[in-house]
């Protein structure tokens, strides 16, 4: 089993979001004008946004996987919860108190990962870090005093 996974619509169907996904797809498809050939669903865009946000937070203190749609497998429940809440907001549905508390808890978990307090699984194929070499900051030694009471005693 790989350490990093890609969140798909099938993952969301396996969670509590199946009815919400169908509703979001039907609403987004009905909003399109008749005769419009390109009918776009909201769900893939929300999945991509949440994935990029998670990867951005993970990248602050951890290495990323080369697959740009992959997130650590341990963060799958976190991603599903955030996607579920964003789908509800996109559908202009109010979040319940439990959903707000869960979303706040998930945001704190992402903050801990970004701060380096929590670690994630190592990537399957890590991106090679391209750090810019900078010059070290100057250091200052002990200062020698030339003007003292002993040397200026006259």
GROMACS elastic network, one bead per residue, 0.5 to 0.9 nm:
[ bonds ]
;  ai    aj funct       b0    kb
    1     4     6  0.88498   500
    2     5     6  0.69131   500
    2    73     6  0.77333   500
    2   123     6  0.84689   500
    2   124     6  0.66254   500
    3    71     6  0.85312   500
    3    72     6  0.59886   500
    3    73     6  0.55545   500
    3    74     6  0.79998   500
    3   121     6  0.59591   500
    3   122     6  0.66814   500
    3   123     6  0.61167   500
    3   124     6  0.61148   500
    4    65     6  0.73545   500
    4    67     6  0.88643   500
    4    70     6  0.56600   500
    4    71     6  0.51929   500
    4    74     6  0.81852   500
    4   121     6  0.75462   500
    4   122     6  0.80214   500
    4   123     6  0.60727   500
    4   124     6  0.66166   500
    5    69     6  0.79816   500
    5    71     6  0.55273   500
    5    72     6  0.62428   500
    5    73     6  0.54192   500
    5    76     6  0.80217   500
    6    51     6  0.84318   500
    6    67     6  0.86020   500
    6    68     6  0.89216   500
    6    69     6  0.56056   500
    6    71     6  0.62934   500
    6    72     6  0.86937   500
    6    73     6  0.83814   500
    6    76     6  0.88015   500
    7    10     6  0.81447   500
    7    11     6  0.62857   500
    7    12     6  0.79941   500
    7    47     6  0.71362   500
    7    48     6  0.87714   500
    7    51     6  0.77879   500
    7    69     6  0.77311   500
    7    70     6  0.73693   500
    7    71     6  0.78531   500
    7    76     6  0.72884   500
    7    79     6  0.78794   500
    7    80     6  0.81125   500
    8    11     6  0.52882   500
    8    12     6  0.68198   500
    8    13     6  0.89276   500
    8    44     6  0.81622   500
    8    47     6  0.76211   500
    9    12     6  0.50545   500
    9    13     6  0.62565   500
    9    14     6  0.87687   500
    9    18     6  0.89499   500
    9    21     6  0.83137   500
    9    43     6  0.76371   500
    9    44     6  0.76175   500
    9    47     6  0.82733   500
   10    14     6  0.63573   500
   10    15     6  0.88802   500
   10    18     6  0.89681   500
   11    14     6  0.52187   500
   11    15     6  0.67319   500
   11    76     6  0.88130   500
   11    80     6  0.78587   500
   12    15     6  0.51432   500
   12    16     6  0.72550   500
   12    17     6  0.57054   500
   12    18     6  0.64539   500
   12    21     6  0.79367   500
   12    80     6  0.64444   500
   12    83     6  0.84735   500
   12    84     6  0.81526   500
   13    16     6  0.70776   500
   13    17     6  0.59705   500
   13    19     6  0.82188   500
   13    21     6  0.77471   500
   14    17     6  0.77586   500
   14    18     6  0.72181   500
   15    18     6  0.68411   500
   15    80     6  0.76303   500
   16    19     6  0.77933   500
   16    20     6  0.83071   500
   16    80     6  0.89959   500
   16    84     6  0.81057   500
   17    20     6  0.51361   500
   17    21     6  0.60121   500
   17    22     6  0.87030   500
   17    80     6  0.84107   500
   17    81     6  0.89826   500
   17    83     6  0.88229   500
   17    84     6  0.60880   500
   17    87     6  0.87829   500
   18    21     6  0.52532   500
   18    22     6  0.64510   500
   18    23     6  0.87483   500
   19    22     6  0.52241   500
   19    23     6  0.62024   500
   19    24     6  0.86267   500
   20    23     6  0.50148   500
   20    24     6  0.60200   500
   20    25     6  0.85079   500
   20    84     6  0.79007   500
   20    87     6  0.72856   500
   20    88     6  0.73945   500
   20    91     6  0.86905   500
   21    24     6  0.50748   500
   21    25     6  0.60831   500
   21    26     6  0.85508   500
   21    42     6  0.88364   500
   21    43     6  0.68974   500
   21    84     6  0.86350   500
   21    87     6  0.76201   500
   22    25     6  0.51721   500
   22    26     6  0.61382   500
   22    27     6  0.85829   500
   23    26     6  0.51801   500
   23    27     6  0.60844   500
   23    28     6  0.84826   500
   23    91     6  0.82873   500
   24    27     6  0.52222   500
   24    28     6  0.59925   500
   24    29     6  0.84239   500
   24    41     6  0.75384   500
   24    42     6  0.66965   500
   24    43     6  0.72456   500
   24    87     6  0.71955   500
   24    88     6  0.84970   500
   24    90     6  0.80272   500
   24    91     6  0.64616   500
   25    28     6  0.52111   500
   25    29     6  0.59967   500
   25    30     6  0.84703   500
   25    40     6  0.83044   500
   25    41     6  0.53260   500
   25    42     6  0.65650   500
   25    43     6  0.71914   500
   26    29     6  0.51849   500
   26    30     6  0.60417   500
   26    31     6  0.86405   500
   26    41     6  0.83014   500
   27    30     6  0.51333   500
   27    31     6  0.62283   500
   27    41     6  0.87933   500
   27    91     6  0.81088   500
   28    31     6  0.52677   500
   28    32     6  0.69607   500
   28    39     6  0.80217   500
   28    40     6  0.69527   500
   28    41     6  0.58264   500
   28    42     6  0.64706   500
   29    32     6  0.56119   500
   29    33     6  0.88565   500
   29    39     6  0.58212   500
   29    40     6  0.65512   500
   29    41     6  0.66112   500
   29    42     6  0.89709   500
   30    33     6  0.77011   500
   30    34     6  0.86645   500
   30    39     6  0.87854   500
   31    34     6  0.89767   500
   32    35     6  0.85947   500
   32    36     6  0.66838   500
   32    38     6  0.84199   500
   32    39     6  0.64974   500
   32    40     6  0.82122   500
   33    36     6  0.55672   500
   33    39     6  0.89727   500
   34    37     6  0.85161   500
   36    39     6  0.69467   500
   40    44     6  0.89840   500
   41    44     6  0.66833   500
   41    45     6  0.76968   500
   42    45     6  0.55422   500
   42    46     6  0.63714   500
   42    47     6  0.88124   500
   42    87     6  0.81314   500
   42    90     6  0.82876   500
   43    46     6  0.51988   500
   43    47     6  0.61566   500
   43    48     6  0.86222   500
   43    83     6  0.85008   500
   43    87     6  0.73640   500
   44    47     6  0.50325   500
   44    48     6  0.61130   500
   44    49     6  0.86146   500
   45    48     6  0.50806   500
   45    49     6  0.61701   500
   45    50     6  0.86817   500
   46    49     6  0.50512   500
   46    50     6  0.61703   500
   46    51     6  0.84528   500
   46    83     6  0.65478   500
   46    86     6  0.71957   500
   46    87     6  0.73446   500
   47    50     6  0.53167   500
   47    51     6  0.60489   500
   47    52     6  0.86247   500
   47    79     6  0.83459   500
   47    80     6  0.87681   500
   47    83     6  0.63914   500
   48    51     6  0.50657   500
   48    52     6  0.61431   500
   48    53     6  0.85957   500
   48    69     6  0.73570   500
   49    52     6  0.52343   500
   49    53     6  0.62017   500
   49    54     6  0.86945   500
   49    83     6  0.89628   500
   50    53     6  0.50511   500
   50    54     6  0.61623   500
   50    55     6  0.85649   500
   50    79     6  0.67549   500
   50    82     6  0.72085   500
   50    83     6  0.66439   500
   50    86     6  0.89058   500
   51    54     6  0.52126   500
   51    55     6  0.61461   500
   51    56     6  0.85722   500
   51    68     6  0.87005   500
   51    69     6  0.65111   500
   51    70     6  0.73891   500
   51    71     6  0.67551   500
   51    79     6  0.73487   500
   52    55     6  0.50415   500
   52    56     6  0.60145   500
   52    57     6  0.86302   500
   52    68     6  0.81630   500
   52    69     6  0.76175   500
   52    71     6  0.88114   500
   53    56     6  0.51084   500
   53    57     6  0.63424   500
   53    58     6  0.86445   500
   54    57     6  0.52268   500
   54    58     6  0.60964   500
   54    59     6  0.85319   500
   54    71     6  0.71217   500
   54    75     6  0.85599   500
   54    79     6  0.78087   500
   54   110     6  0.72903   500
   55    59     6  0.59453   500
   55    60     6  0.88582   500
   55    64     6  0.71549   500
   55    68     6  0.83878   500
   55    69     6  0.86456   500
   55    70     6  0.80578   500
   55    71     6  0.64238   500
   55    72     6  0.87417   500
   56    59     6  0.51998   500
   56    60     6  0.68681   500
   56   114     6  0.84044   500
   57    60     6  0.56592   500
   57    61     6  0.80328   500
   57    62     6  0.88716   500
   57   110     6  0.66259   500
   57   111     6  0.73923   500
   57   113     6  0.68565   500
   57   115     6  0.85900   500
   58    61     6  0.62387   500
   58    62     6  0.56479   500
   58    63     6  0.74497   500
   58    64     6  0.73160   500
   58    71     6  0.86364   500
   58    72     6  0.88036   500
   58   110     6  0.78809   500
   58   113     6  0.61921   500
   58   114     6  0.56987   500
   58   116     6  0.87404   500
   58   119     6  0.87200   500
   58   120     6  0.78186   500
   59    62     6  0.51056   500
   59    63     6  0.58488   500
   59    64     6  0.60410   500
   59   114     6  0.74539   500
   60    63     6  0.82927   500
   60   113     6  0.82570   500
   60   114     6  0.54499   500
   60   115     6  0.74014   500
   60   116     6  0.78301   500
   61   113     6  0.74240   500
   61   114     6  0.60978   500
   61   115     6  0.68938   500
   61   116     6  0.54322   500
   61   119     6  0.82871   500
   62   113     6  0.85531   500
   62   114     6  0.84105   500
   62   116     6  0.79053   500
   62   119     6  0.75189   500
   62   120     6  0.74454   500
   62   122     6  0.79568   500
   63   122     6  0.71415   500
   63   123     6  0.68859   500
   63   126     6  0.63285   500
   63   127     6  0.68677   500
   63   128     6  0.84763   500
   63   129     6  0.79964   500
   64    67     6  0.84320   500
   64    68     6  0.84731   500
   64    70     6  0.86548   500
   64    71     6  0.82373   500
   64    72     6  0.89414   500
   64   122     6  0.80958   500
   64   123     6  0.61424   500
   64   125     6  0.82728   500
   64   126     6  0.57115   500
   64   127     6  0.58375   500
   64   128     6  0.88694   500
   65    68     6  0.69847   500
   65    69     6  0.88436   500
   65    70     6  0.67566   500
   65    71     6  0.77233   500
   65    72     6  0.86927   500
   65   122     6  0.82872   500
   65   124     6  0.63882   500
   65   125     6  0.54265   500
   65   127     6  0.57500   500
   66    69     6  0.87899   500
   66    70     6  0.81197   500
   66   123     6  0.81773   500
   66   124     6  0.82817   500
   66   125     6  0.58218   500
   66   126     6  0.57815   500
   66   127     6  0.52435   500
   66   128     6  0.87935   500
   67    70     6  0.55025   500
   67    71     6  0.87508   500
   67   125     6  0.80360   500
   67   126     6  0.89663   500
   67   127     6  0.89583   500
   68    71     6  0.83716   500
   70    73     6  0.85230   500
   71    74     6  0.84213   500
   71    75     6  0.69775   500
   71    76     6  0.76634   500
   71    79     6  0.88422   500
   71   123     6  0.86457   500
   72    75     6  0.55219   500
   72    76     6  0.72456   500
   72   120     6  0.64767   500
   72   121     6  0.59502   500
   72   122     6  0.77930   500
   72   123     6  0.73353   500
   73    76     6  0.54682   500
   73    77     6  0.87353   500
   73   120     6  0.86804   500
   73   121     6  0.74914   500
   74    77     6  0.74237   500
   74    78     6  0.82766   500
   74   120     6  0.72074   500
   74   121     6  0.72465   500
   75    78     6  0.51004   500
   75    79     6  0.61591   500
   75    80     6  0.86682   500
   75   120     6  0.81887   500
   76    79     6  0.50900   500
   76    80     6  0.61476   500
   76    81     6  0.86320   500
   77    80     6  0.50884   500
   77    81     6  0.61529   500
   77    82     6  0.86487   500
   78    81     6  0.52673   500
   78    82     6  0.62995   500
   78    83     6  0.86325   500
   78   103     6  0.87442   500
   78   106     6  0.60524   500
   78   107     6  0.88616   500
   78   109     6  0.85158   500
   78   110     6  0.87035   500
   79    82     6  0.52123   500
   79    83     6  0.60492   500
   79    84     6  0.84858   500
   79   106     6  0.86298   500
   80    83     6  0.51234   500
   80    84     6  0.60316   500
   80    85     6  0.86791   500
   81    84     6  0.51038   500
   81    85     6  0.63333   500
   81    86     6  0.86956   500
   81    99     6  0.84820   500
   81   102     6  0.76436   500
   81   103     6  0.70558   500
   81   106     6  0.78803   500
   82    85     6  0.52067   500
   82    86     6  0.61776   500
   82    87     6  0.85593   500
   82   102     6  0.87427   500
   82   103     6  0.63733   500
   82   106     6  0.74942   500
   82   107     6  0.86668   500
   83    86     6  0.50809   500
   83    87     6  0.60241   500
   83    88     6  0.86082   500
   84    87     6  0.51682   500
   84    88     6  0.63740   500
   84    89     6  0.87947   500
   85    88     6  0.51317   500
   85    89     6  0.62983   500
   85    90     6  0.86305   500
   85    95     6  0.71137   500
   85    99     6  0.71780   500
   85   100     6  0.82930   500
   85   103     6  0.73280   500
   86    90     6  0.60220   500
   86    91     6  0.84996   500
   87    91     6  0.61490   500
   87    92     6  0.85805   500
   87    93     6  0.86314   500
   88    91     6  0.50352   500
   88    92     6  0.62497   500
   88    93     6  0.51134   500
   88    94     6  0.69897   500
   88    95     6  0.70529   500
   89    93     6  0.55579   500
   89    94     6  0.68193   500
   89    95     6  0.75048   500
   90    93     6  0.75171   500
   91    94     6  0.89106   500
   95    98     6  0.80178   500
   95    99     6  0.57920   500
   95   100     6  0.61973   500
   96    99     6  0.51395   500
   96   100     6  0.62209   500
   96   101     6  0.86284   500
   97   100     6  0.50483   500
   97   101     6  0.61300   500
   97   102     6  0.85448   500
   98   101     6  0.50804   500
   98   102     6  0.60888   500
   98   103     6  0.85347   500
   99   103     6  0.60269   500
   99   104     6  0.85147   500
  100   103     6  0.50537   500
  100   104     6  0.61019   500
  100   105     6  0.85441   500
  101   104     6  0.50986   500
  101   105     6  0.61265   500
  101   106     6  0.86028   500
  102   105     6  0.50390   500
  102   106     6  0.61418   500
  102   107     6  0.86137   500
  103   106     6  0.50627   500
  103   107     6  0.61747   500
  103   108     6  0.86725   500
  104   107     6  0.50825   500
  104   108     6  0.62925   500
  104   109     6  0.86655   500
  105   108     6  0.51286   500
  105   109     6  0.62480   500
  105   110     6  0.87726   500
  106   110     6  0.62892   500
  106   111     6  0.86208   500
  107   110     6  0.50808   500
  107   111     6  0.62015   500
  107   112     6  0.87180   500
  108   112     6  0.62270   500
  108   113     6  0.86698   500
  109   112     6  0.51384   500
  109   113     6  0.63728   500
  109   114     6  0.87019   500
  109   118     6  0.79889   500
  110   113     6  0.50414   500
  110   114     6  0.61465   500
  110   115     6  0.85996   500
  110   118     6  0.87161   500
  111   115     6  0.61053   500
  111   116     6  0.85836   500
  111   117     6  0.86631   500
  111   118     6  0.89812   500
  112   115     6  0.50659   500
  112   116     6  0.61754   500
  112   117     6  0.50919   500
  112   118     6  0.55800   500
  112   119     6  0.86602   500
  113   116     6  0.51331   500
  113   117     6  0.58729   500
  113   119     6  0.61576   500
  113   120     6  0.75420   500
  114   117     6  0.76879   500
  114   118     6  0.80142   500
  115   118     6  0.77295   500
  116   119     6  0.64766   500
  119   122     6  0.88465   500
  120   123     6  0.88256   500
  121   124     6  0.89993   500
  122   125     6  0.87422   500
  122   126     6  0.78970   500
  123   126     6  0.53029   500
  123   127     6  0.85233   500
  126   129     6  0.86102   500
  127   130     6  0.89132   500
  131   134     6  0.89617   500
  134   137     6  0.88602   500
  135   138     6  0.87655   500
  136   139     6  0.88038   500
  140   143     6  0.81192   500
  145   148     6  0.65858   500
  146   151     6  0.75295   500
  147   150     6  0.83772   500
  147   151     6  0.64932   500
  147   152     6  0.66824   500
  148   151     6  0.54382   500
  148   152     6  0.61098   500
  148   153     6  0.84117   500
  149   152     6  0.53532   500
  149   153     6  0.58890   500
  150   153     6  0.53938   500
  150   154     6  0.88534   500
  151   154     6  0.82313   500
